[in-house]
């Protein structure tokens, strides 16, 4: 199992707030970080087809649905990456040594 952070994004103010955590299996975690999964696949460290198959099985959907999901996720990532973000760790702030900007 992998621990995955849950963030809430304020796209107007460019603030991301940490809302909590969730446990995910390894493949679901790769789906949540699909851009990184693509990089790892390009480096020969991950089978991207297995990630896709897992997504389709869990969501009872087609490869076309997966590709649509990835396209939307990357579109959001590209838009958000064009801005400087402030992180708000909320109730988890005491566990963070140094707040940093993303």
Number of C-alpha atoms within 10 A of each C-alpha: 11 13 12 16 12 13 16 12 15 12 12 6 11 14 18 18 17 18 14 14 11 11 12 15 11 12 19 19 18 22 21 15 13 18 15 12 20 18 13 15 15 12 10 10 11 15 14 20 11 11 22 20 16 16 21 16 11 9 11 9 12 14 13 10 14 18 12 12 14 17 12 12 15 14 12 11 12 11 10 14 11 8 12 11 18 16 17 18 17 11 11 11 13 9 8 9 7 8 11 10 10 11
